[in-house]
Amino acid sequence: MPDMTEQYNTTLSPYEEARFHAWAHQQHKLGDLADYDLRGLWQQTGGEMGSGQAHGPDAYKKPNHPTFSDESVYHGVDGHLGGHWAQTGAKTWDYFASEENMKMNPDLEDYMKQYEPGVRLEKGIPGEVTLRPRATDTRSLP
């Protein structure tokens, strides 16, 4: 998986950057910078996402994240098209991996077994789902 630590990051002011680094260090999340825009998450949540919340929303997954999806603010940026999540039952999900997901993450099946147990991995996007670049991100965190 390519390291995108220096790419696809929300720009923060110098003051915010210092506060972000203190938070990320305290939460032991600095290793996540390679495939997740923690700055964007930190800015959106006001730094309120604590260590008890190990999984952030897809909104800030970078194109190299194994489950980069069409819910990310980076979907469509520089031509990167992510996969698609589909809820298949009350508590069950399928993840439809895009061609790019599979190329960037050759061990995607192993990743899913380890980090997304119970999620069914499908290779390829179903015909009724059209992946296109996102015009704007209109979602917000609960």
N, C-alpha and C positions, 0 to 999 in steps of 0.2 A: 504494500500500500504506500503510495507516495506521501511524504510528509508535507503538510500544508500549514505548518505552524505560522509561517509568515504571510500566508495568503488568506483571503476571505475572513477578515476580522473587522468588527465594528470599530470605527475610529472614536477614540475617547480623548477628552481634554487631558493635559498633563496631570491635573488634580485628580480627575476620574481614573486615569491610568494608575496612579499611585495607590488609590483606594482599591481598585480592582486587583492589583498585584497582592496587596495585603490580604484581601478576601480569598483569592485563589490559593495563596500559600497556606492560609489558615485551614481552608477546606480540603487541602491536598488534591487540588484539581489541575495543577499546572501541566501534568502529563496529558490532559485531555485537549490541549491547544492544537495538537497535530491534526485532529479531525473534527473539532467542534469549536464554534465561535462563542467561547465563554464570555467574551466582552459583551456581545449582544445580549446574551442571557442575563448577565450581571446588570446591564443597563436597564433591561426591561423589567426585571424583578426588584430593582433597587438594592441588589445584594442580599435579598431575603431568602434566597434558595440555600438552605443549610446542608450540612453533610448528610442529614437523614434522607435527603432526596438525591439519590444516586443517578437518576435518569432524567435528563432534560428533554424538552419537547423537540420534535423534528425541526422546528423553525430555524435552529442554528446549526444543524448538521452541515458540515462541509462536503464538497463533492467526493472526497475520498473516504468518508465514513461508510462502513459496510451497509448500513441501512439508510443512506442518503435517499430522500424521497421528494416527491412533488409538493410536500408540505414545507420544504426548506426555503428560506429567503434567497438561497443561492441556486435554486432550481432554475435552469434556463440561463444563468449567468455564464458567460464565456462558452455557451453551448452545452453545458453540463445538464443532463437530464437524469433525474433520480427515479427510483422505483415508486411503487404505489402500495399503500396499506389498505386492506379491505376487511371490515368486520364481517365475520361469517356466522356468528352466533352471539349469544349474550356475553360470553367471555372469550371467544375464539377469534383469531385473526389469521389472515394470509398476508404474506409480503411478496409482491410481484417485483422481482428484481429486474432492473433495466439492463440492457446490454452493457452499459457503462459500469453499473454496480458489479457485474460479473467480471469484467475486464480488470477493474481496479482492485478487486478483492477475490483472487482465485480460490481462497479458502472460505468463501462465503457460507457454504454448507456447514462447515465446522463451527464458524462463528455463530450461526443461528442456533445450532444445537447447544452451544455453551451459554450464549447470552440471551437468546430469545426462545427458550424451551416452550414447546406447545404451539409456536407459530409455524404454520406451514409455508415453506419456501417454494415459490413458483418462479420458474425461469422464463422471463418474457412478460410483456404487458398484455393483459386481455384486450381483445378488440374493442370493447365498449369504453375503454379508458384511453383518452388521448392525452399524451404527455406533451405539454407545450410550455414555453417559457412563461413564468409568472409575471404579470404586469405589475402588481403591487401585492404586498403582504397585508391582508386584512384581518388576520387572526390575532387574538390576544390570549395571554395566559389567563387561566381562571383565577 
